[in-house]
């Protein structure tokens, strides 16, 4: 599994990227790298946004791992994380690196933190969930306490409530967690949430 150069949307040309803060965006299941890319217009101008396309073809979009219980395996998540980190290793030097994931993309984003705690400055988890089983980097991540924004609508019925509870508890135990909830919002993002994301990134890009 590999993320090719053509599978990434950039907010700045290559010559203008080094030395700036990088934000990696990971879309949800069945979406494309264009989802969330408009966030670049709201973020501080110095932030370089790289929106990655998931390597798994899903209907008219893409994904990071199968959601079919009959074919899903945790190794698929590990493979997606390895692909993101391998892609990151091929990039220029950045002042800091953050990662933002929506829904399925958030599971990959958090697992990236757990796999390489020293590589990231912060994370944003939108309508998200994670693998609650222990991971090798958990102890180091709990010590580092990276800032994480976890935001979701209180009417989001797509992620099972038990998994939401486990995700919230794990993030509270292992990160410096900012938790946001939006009344009446389903499995989606609204203007208030975008404003909170922008403020959070602005606070932590240094």
Secondary structure, DSSP 4 states (H G I P E B T S, - for coil): ----GGGEEESS-GGGTTTSEEEEEE--TTB-TTTTGGGGGTS-TTPEEEEEPPSEEETTEEESS---TTT--HHHHHHHHHHHHHHHHTSPP-SEEEEEEETHHHHHHHHHHHH-GGG-SEEEEES-----S--TTHHHHHHH--EEEEEEETT--SS-HHHHHHHHHHHHHHSEEEEEEETT--SS--HHHHHHHHHHHHHH--
